[in-house]
Amino acid sequence: MNQPGVKLLCLCLLLGGILRAEVHKLSLQQALQIALRQNPDAALARLDAFRAQHDIEIAGNLFSPKMNLRGDAVYTTGYPNAIGPDSHSPSILHQQTDMALYNRPQRYQVAAARQDAEGAKISAKAEADEVAEQIASLYLDVEEAVREEKSLEGEAQSDRKMADATSAKVNAGYVLPVELLRSRVETTQTLQRLHAAAADRDYSESLLAVALGFSANDSVEPAEPEEDFSVPAMKSREQAVNEALLNNKNLQRLESNMLARRLERKSFGAFRIPQIDLVEQYSLFAARTYADYFPTDKFQRNNAELGASFTLPILIGPEPGARLEQADIDEEKLEVQISDLVHHIRADTERSLDELQKAATALNVAQQELDLAHDETGITQAQYSEGRSLPSDVARALAAESQKQLDVYQRENDAQRMKLTVLRQLGNLMNTLLANR
């Protein structure tokens, strides 16, 4: 392909990508609702929970009646032999129903499957909370990037005005030409930071779109003012820790797994209990198959039976005992994991409360520093208007104030993130954020 053709193709691909891109303007609550439907991690956890529900049906299949209808077309020499694994006699039509009436080990397996399904539901809720924290964190990133870009836009506008004023003073001979050069350099530096902030905002919006299940070409913009999460008031740190222990999904999942393993252990210990199965079948015999063995007046074409079959295990082999030992080991492992998780929940909750207090203090300090920088900028501008300071002094004061403003944004973002962390540890983050409005 010639060079112009390559350029045309690249241009078409670029334009196609731009046209396919879509901007989604969403509030945090709308983003969370979309994440519940489209986020890959939340969808996989939800599918695992659905799959676990079917495991209950699979485990209980033994207690559901299963009916088979068969027909035989065989040539016999000698007495007719039984056919197939169910050992029925050759017949024109044979119907058989299989079903367990009493099987204690399998009943425990059904109960264990039901408990595993509950654990899968808890895991899906835990994944939803993790997705909520991820989406809210990315949403905060976008908000911070937008505020930073707007702040730098204001700073760039001030730099341009200062550059024009400096140019006029240089032409009038009030300041040296180096001041104009310095002003232009500072303007260029601000524009460079502005372009970097715009790129960071685009990337943050793209990451949020991907987390919501949209295309990487799409972007998500905040539709409302900055989020302000609220942490419920607690009478004491111990109350917060107890709340975290009560609502922690990972702890609930481990406890559910513990119950399931105990039910499995009971099933392995019940192999010596007698089992009762349904006996129900019907056969329609062909007279010619049995004519040589039964008198004509004794032959019965229709044959049916109904009852129960009793099985008393005598030798059960080593498998139930080995599985019982494995169940004991699994239970001990879960006890260790639960104990370790409880300690981590306590430590992490108390640490998060401390970090939240530190974030609030840091935000207060940053706000005071911004107020001080604003006052100092006002003083420098007044001195400049009186001819007692240079344009570069004003530019540095404005840049310092802009940086303090960005520091405030960062501290606000840190405080919001710590609130998210505390809410996440207190449990039910997804429901809490969805009910925030």
C-alpha positions as CSV (number, residue, x, y, z in Angstrom):
1,M,0.0,0.0,0.0
2,N,1.4,3.5,-0.9
3,Q,2.1,6.1,1.7
4,P,-1.0,8.2,1.2
5,G,-3.1,5.1,1.5
6,V,-1.6,4.2,4.8
7,K,-2.2,7.7,6.1
8,L,-5.8,7.5,5.0
9,L,-6.3,4.1,6.7
10,C,-4.8,5.4,9.9
11,L,-7.0,8.4,9.8
12,C,-10.2,6.3,9.2
13,L,-9.3,4.0,12.2
14,L,-8.7,7.0,14.4
15,L,-11.9,8.7,13.4
16,G,-13.8,5.4,13.9
17,G,-12.4,5.0,17.4
18,I,-13.4,8.6,18.2
19,L,-16.9,8.1,16.9
20,R,-17.4,4.8,18.8
21,A,-16.3,6.5,22.1
22,E,-19.2,7.5,24.4
23,V,-19.2,9.8,27.4
24,H,-21.4,8.6,30.3
25,K,-22.4,11.3,32.7
26,L,-23.3,9.4,35.9
27,S,-23.8,10.0,39.6
28,L,-22.1,7.7,42.0
29,Q,-25.3,5.9,42.7
30,Q,-26.0,5.4,39.0
31,A,-22.5,4.1,38.5
32,L,-22.9,1.6,41.4
33,Q,-26.2,0.3,40.0
34,I,-24.5,-0.2,36.6
35,A,-21.6,-1.9,38.3
36,L,-23.9,-4.4,39.9
37,R,-25.1,-5.4,36.5
38,Q,-22.0,-5.1,34.3
39,N,-18.9,-5.3,36.5
40,P,-17.0,-8.6,35.6
41,D,-16.1,-9.4,39.2
42,A,-19.6,-8.9,40.5
43,A,-21.0,-10.8,37.6
44,L,-18.7,-13.8,38.2
45,A,-19.5,-13.9,41.9
46,R,-23.2,-13.7,41.1
47,L,-22.9,-16.6,38.7
48,D,-21.0,-18.7,41.3
49,A,-23.9,-18.1,43.7
50,F,-26.4,-19.3,41.0
51,R,-24.2,-22.3,40.3
52,A,-24.1,-23.2,44.0
53,Q,-28.0,-23.2,44.1
54,H,-27.9,-26.0,41.4
55,D,-25.5,-28.0,43.5
56,I,-28.3,-28.4,46.0
57,E,-30.5,-30.0,43.3
58,I,-27.6,-32.2,42.3
59,A,-27.0,-33.4,45.8
60,G,-30.7,-34.0,46.3
61,N,-31.1,-35.9,43.1
62,L,-30.9,-39.3,44.9
63,F,-34.2,-38.5,46.6
64,S,-36.1,-37.5,43.4
65,P,-37.9,-40.3,41.5
66,K,-36.3,-41.2,38.2
67,M,-38.4,-43.3,35.8
68,N,-37.0,-45.2,32.8
69,L,-38.9,-47.0,30.1
70,R,-37.2,-49.7,28.1
71,G,-38.0,-52.3,25.5
72,D,-36.0,-55.4,24.5
73,A,-35.7,-57.2,21.2
74,V,-33.5,-60.3,21.9
75,Y,-33.0,-63.8,20.7
76,T,-32.6,-66.3,23.6
77,T,-31.3,-69.8,23.7
78,G,-31.8,-71.4,27.0
79,Y,-33.3,-69.7,30.0
80,P,-33.5,-65.9,29.4
81,N,-30.7,-64.0,31.1
82,A,-31.1,-60.6,32.8
83,I,-30.3,-57.5,30.7
84,G,-28.5,-54.4,31.6
85,P,-27.2,-53.0,34.9
86,D,-30.7,-53.0,36.4
87,S,-30.9,-56.7,35.7
88,H,-34.4,-56.9,34.4
89,S,-35.7,-59.9,32.4
90,P,-36.1,-59.7,28.6
91,S,-39.5,-57.9,28.1
92,I,-41.5,-56.1,25.5
93,L,-41.8,-53.2,27.9
94,H,-40.0,-52.5,31.1
95,Q,-40.6,-49.6,33.4
96,Q,-38.5,-48.9,36.5
97,T,-38.5,-46.1,39.1
98,D,-35.3,-45.3,41.2
99,M,-35.4,-43.2,44.3
100,A,-33.8,-43.2,47.8
101,L,-36.3,-43.2,50.6
102,Y,-33.9,-43.0,53.5
103,N,-30.2,-42.2,53.1
104,R,-28.7,-40.4,56.0
105,P,-25.2,-39.7,54.6
106,Q,-26.8,-38.1,51.4
107,R,-29.2,-36.0,53.5
108,Y,-26.2,-34.5,55.2
109,Q,-24.6,-33.9,51.8
110,V,-27.8,-32.0,50.7
111,A,-27.6,-29.9,53.9
112,A,-23.9,-29.2,53.3
113,A,-24.7,-28.1,49.7
114,R,-27.4,-25.8,50.9
115,Q,-24.9,-24.3,53.4
116,D,-22.3,-23.9,50.6
117,A,-25.0,-22.0,48.6
118,E,-25.4,-19.6,51.5
119,G,-21.7,-19.2,51.6
120,A,-21.7,-18.4,47.9
121,K,-24.4,-15.7,48.4
122,I,-22.3,-14.2,51.1
123,S,-19.3,-14.2,48.8
124,A,-21.3,-12.4,46.1
125,K,-22.3,-9.7,48.6
126,A,-18.6,-9.4,49.7
127,E,-17.6,-9.0,46.0
128,A,-20.3,-6.4,45.6
129,D,-18.8,-4.4,48.5
130,E,-15.4,-4.7,47.0
131,V,-16.7,-3.5,43.7
132,A,-18.5,-0.6,45.4
133,E,-15.2,0.4,47.1
134,Q,-13.4,0.2,43.7
135,I,-16.0,2.2,41.9
136,A,-16.3,4.9,44.6
137,S,-12.5,5.2,44.7
138,L,-12.2,5.6,40.9
139,Y,-15.1,8.1,41.1
140,L,-13.1,10.1,43.6
141,D,-10.1,9.9,41.3
142,V,-12.1,11.5,38.5
143,E,-13.5,14.2,40.8
144,E,-10.0,15.0,42.0
145,A,-8.7,15.1,38.5
146,V,-11.5,17.4,37.4
147,R,-10.9,19.8,40.3
148,E,-7.1,19.8,39.7
149,E,-7.6,20.6,36.0
150,K,-10.0,23.5,36.8
151,S,-7.6,24.9,39.3
152,L,-4.7,24.8,36.8
153,E,-6.9,26.4,34.2
154,G,-7.4,29.3,36.6
155,E,-3.7,29.4,37.3
156,A,-2.9,29.4,33.6
157,Q,-5.4,32.3,33.0
158,S,-3.7,34.3,35.8
159,D,-0.3,33.6,34.4
160,R,-1.4,34.9,30.9
161,K,-2.8,38.1,32.5
162,M,0.4,38.5,34.5
163,A,2.5,37.9,31.3
164,D,0.6,40.6,29.5
165,A,1.0,43.0,32.4
166,T,4.7,42.3,32.6
167,S,5.1,42.9,28.9
168,A,3.5,46.3,29.3
169,K,5.8,47.2,32.2
170,V,8.9,46.0,30.2
171,N,7.8,48.2,27.2
172,A,7.4,51.1,29.6
173,G,10.8,50.5,31.1
174,Y,9.6,49.8,34.7
175,V,11.0,46.2,34.9
176,L,13.9,44.3,33.2
177,P,13.2,42.1,30.1
178,V,14.2,39.1,32.1
179,E,11.0,39.4,34.1
180,L,9.0,38.9,30.9
181,L,11.1,35.9,30.1
182,R,10.5,34.5,33.6
183,S,6.8,35.1,33.3
184,R,6.6,33.3,30.0
185,V,8.5,30.3,31.4
186,E,6.1,30.1,34.3
187,T,3.1,30.3,32.0
188,T,4.6,27.4,29.9
189,Q,5.2,25.4,33.0
190,T,1.6,25.9,34.2
191,L,0.3,24.8,30.7
192,Q,2.5,21.7,30.9
193,R,1.0,20.8,34.2
194,L,-2.5,21.6,32.8
195,H,-2.0,19.2,29.9
196,A,-0.7,16.5,32.2
197,A,-3.8,17.0,34.5
198,A,-6.1,16.7,31.5
199,A,-4.4,13.4,30.4
200,D,-4.7,12.1,34.0
201,R,-8.4,13.0,34.0
202,D,-9.0,11.2,30.7
203,Y,-7.2,8.1,32.0
204,S,-9.2,8.2,35.3
205,E,-12.5,8.5,33.3
206,S,-11.5,5.6,31.1
207,L,-10.6,3.4,34.1
208,L,-13.9,4.1,35.6
209,A,-15.7,3.2,32.4
210,V,-13.8,-0.1,32.2
211,A,-14.7,-0.9,35.8
212,L,-18.3,-0.3,35.0
213,G,-18.2,-2.8,32.1
214,F,-18.1,-0.2,29.3
215,S,-15.6,-0.1,26.4
216,A,-12.0,1.3,27.0
217,N,-12.9,3.9,24.4
218,D,-15.7,5.2,26.6
219,S,-15.4,7.6,29.6
220,V,-17.4,8.4,32.7
221,E,-17.9,11.9,34.0
222,P,-19.3,12.8,37.4
223,A,-22.9,14.1,37.1
224,E,-23.1,15.7,40.6
225,P,-21.0,17.8,43.0
226,E,-18.2,16.1,44.9
227,E,-19.2,13.1,47.0
228,D,-19.1,13.5,50.8
229,F,-19.4,10.2,52.5
230,S,-20.7,10.0,56.1
231,V,-19.5,7.5,58.7
232,P,-22.2,6.6,61.2
233,A,-21.6,7.8,64.8
234,M,-20.2,5.2,67.2
235,K,-20.4,5.5,71.0
236,S,-17.0,3.9,71.3
237,R,-14.2,2.2,69.3
238,E,-15.3,-1.1,70.7
239,Q,-18.8,-0.6,69.2
240,A,-17.2,0.0,65.8
241,V,-15.1,-3.1,66.1
242,N,-18.1,-5.2,67.1
243,E,-20.0,-3.8,64.1
244,A,-17.2,-4.7,61.8
245,L,-17.1,-8.3,63.2
246,L,-20.8,-8.6,62.9
247,N,-21.0,-7.5,59.3
248,N,-17.7,-8.7,57.9
249,K,-18.6,-10.9,54.8
250,N,-15.4,-12.8,54.8
251,L,-15.9,-13.9,58.4
252,Q,-19.5,-14.8,57.6
253,R,-18.3,-16.9,54.6
254,L,-15.8,-18.8,56.7
255,E,-18.4,-19.5,59.4
256,S,-20.8,-20.7,56.7
257,N,-18.0,-23.0,55.3
258,M,-17.4,-24.3,58.9
259,L,-21.1,-25.3,59.1
260,A,-21.0,-26.9,55.7
261,R,-17.8,-28.9,56.6
262,R,-19.4,-30.1,59.9
263,L,-22.5,-31.4,57.9
264,E,-20.1,-33.2,55.6
265,R,-18.4,-34.7,58.6
266,K,-21.7,-36.0,59.8
267,S,-22.4,-37.6,56.4
268,F,-19.1,-39.5,56.5
269,G,-19.9,-40.7,60.0
270,A,-23.3,-42.0,58.9
271,F,-22.2,-44.6,56.4
272,R,-23.1,-47.5,58.7
273,I,-26.7,-46.4,59.1
274,P,-29.1,-48.6,57.1
275,Q,-30.4,-47.2,53.8
276,I,-33.8,-47.7,52.2
277,D,-34.5,-47.4,48.5
278,L,-37.8,-47.5,46.6
279,V,-38.6,-50.7,44.6
280,E,-41.0,-50.1,41.8
281,Q,-41.0,-51.7,38.4
282,Y,-43.3,-53.2,35.7
283,S,-42.5,-55.6,32.9
284,L,-44.6,-56.8,30.0
285,F,-43.3,-60.2,28.9
286,A,-43.6,-62.0,25.6
287,A,-45.0,-65.5,25.9
288,R,-42.7,-67.0,23.3
289,T,-39.6,-66.0,25.3
290,Y,-40.7,-68.1,28.3
291,A,-42.9,-70.7,26.7
292,D,-40.3,-73.5,27.3
293,Y,-40.1,-72.8,31.0
294,F,-43.6,-71.9,32.2
295,P,-46.9,-73.8,31.5
296,T,-49.3,-71.9,29.4
297,D,-51.9,-71.7,32.2
298,K,-49.2,-70.4,34.6
299,F,-47.6,-67.7,32.4
300,Q,-48.2,-64.1,33.4
301,R,-47.7,-61.4,30.8
302,N,-48.0,-58.4,33.2
303,N,-45.6,-58.3,36.1
304,A,-45.3,-55.5,38.7
305,E,-43.7,-55.0,42.1
306,L,-43.7,-52.2,44.6
307,G,-41.9,-52.0,47.9
308,A,-38.6,-51.0,49.5
309,S,-35.1,-52.3,49.5
310,F,-33.1,-52.3,52.8
311,T,-29.3,-52.1,52.8
312,L,-27.3,-52.6,55.9
313,P,-23.6,-51.7,55.4
314,I,-21.3,-54.3,56.9
315,L,-17.9,-53.6,55.3
316,I,-17.6,-49.9,54.2
317,G,-13.9,-49.8,53.3
318,P,-11.4,-47.1,54.3
319,E,-12.9,-44.2,52.3
320,P,-15.5,-43.0,54.9
321,G,-12.8,-43.0,57.7
322,A,-10.3,-41.1,55.5
323,R,-12.9,-38.6,54.5
324,L,-13.8,-38.2,58.2
325,E,-10.2,-37.4,59.0
326,Q,-10.0,-34.9,56.1
327,A,-13.2,-33.2,57.4
328,D,-11.6,-32.8,60.8
329,I,-8.5,-31.3,59.2
330,D,-10.6,-28.9,57.2
331,E,-12.5,-27.8,60.3
332,E,-9.3,-27.1,62.1
333,K,-8.0,-25.1,59.2
334,L,-11.2,-23.0,59.2
335,E,-10.9,-22.4,62.9
336,V,-7.4,-21.1,62.4
337,Q,-8.5,-18.8,59.5
338,I,-11.5,-17.5,61.5
339,S,-9.4,-16.7,64.6
340,D,-6.7,-15.0,62.4
341,L,-9.4,-13.0,60.5
342,V,-11.0,-11.8,63.8
343,H,-7.7,-10.4,65.0
344,H,-7.1,-8.7,61.6
345,I,-10.6,-7.2,61.6
346,R,-10.0,-5.7,65.1
347,A,-6.6,-4.3,64.2
348,D,-7.7,-3.0,60.8
349,T,-10.8,-1.3,62.1
350,E,-9.0,0.5,64.9
351,R,-6.2,1.4,62.5
352,S,-8.7,2.8,60.0
353,L,-10.4,4.9,62.7
354,D,-7.0,6.4,63.6
355,E,-6.2,7.0,59.9
356,L,-9.6,8.7,59.5
357,Q,-8.8,11.1,62.3
358,K,-5.4,11.8,60.9
359,A,-6.9,12.5,57.5
360,A,-9.3,15.0,59.0
361,T,-6.5,16.7,60.9
362,A,-4.4,16.9,57.7
363,L,-7.3,18.4,55.8
364,N,-7.8,21.0,58.5
365,V,-4.0,21.9,58.3
366,A,-4.1,22.1,54.5
367,Q,-7.2,24.4,54.6
368,Q,-5.4,26.7,57.1
369,E,-2.3,26.7,54.8
370,L,-4.5,27.6,51.8
371,D,-6.1,30.5,53.8
372,L,-2.6,31.7,54.7
373,A,-1.4,31.5,51.1
374,H,-4.4,33.4,49.9
375,D,-3.7,36.2,52.3
376,E,-0.1,36.3,51.3
377,T,-1.1,36.4,47.6
378,G,-3.3,39.4,48.4
379,I,-0.5,41.2,50.2
380,T,1.9,40.5,47.3
381,Q,-0.6,41.8,44.7
382,A,-1.1,44.9,46.7
383,Q,2.6,45.5,46.9
384,Y,2.8,44.9,43.2
385,S,0.2,47.5,42.5
386,E,2.2,50.0,44.7
387,G,5.4,49.1,42.8
388,R,7.0,47.4,45.8
389,S,7.2,43.9,44.3
390,L,8.0,42.3,41.0
391,P,5.7,40.4,38.6
392,S,7.7,37.3,39.4
393,D,6.8,37.7,43.1
394,V,3.1,37.8,42.3
395,A,3.5,34.8,40.0
396,R,5.3,32.8,42.7
397,A,2.6,33.7,45.2
398,L,-0.2,32.7,42.9
399,A,1.6,29.4,42.1
400,A,2.0,28.7,45.9
401,E,-1.6,29.4,46.5
402,S,-2.6,27.1,43.6
403,Q,-0.4,24.4,45.0
404,K,-2.0,24.8,48.4
405,Q,-5.4,24.5,46.7
406,L,-4.3,21.2,45.1
407,D,-3.0,20.0,48.5
408,V,-6.5,20.7,49.9
409,Y,-8.0,18.6,47.1
410,Q,-5.6,15.8,47.9
411,R,-6.4,15.9,51.6
412,E,-10.1,16.0,50.9
413,N,-9.7,13.0,48.6
414,D,-7.6,11.1,51.3
415,A,-10.3,11.8,53.9
416,Q,-13.1,10.5,51.6
417,R,-11.1,7.4,50.9
418,M,-10.6,6.7,54.6
419,K,-14.3,7.2,55.1
420,L,-14.8,4.6,52.4
421,T,-12.4,2.2,54.1
422,V,-14.2,2.6,57.4
423,L,-17.6,2.1,55.8
424,R,-16.3,-1.0,54.0
425,Q,-15.1,-2.5,57.3
426,L,-18.4,-1.7,59.0
427,G,-20.1,-3.8,56.3
428,N,-22.7,-3.5,53.6
429,L,-20.8,-0.8,51.7
430,M,-22.8,-1.2,48.4
431,N,-26.2,-0.9,50.2
432,T,-24.9,2.1,52.2
433,L,-23.7,4.0,49.2
434,L,-26.8,3.2,47.2
435,A,-29.0,4.5,50.1
436,N,-26.8,7.6,50.4
437,R,-29.1,9.7,48.2
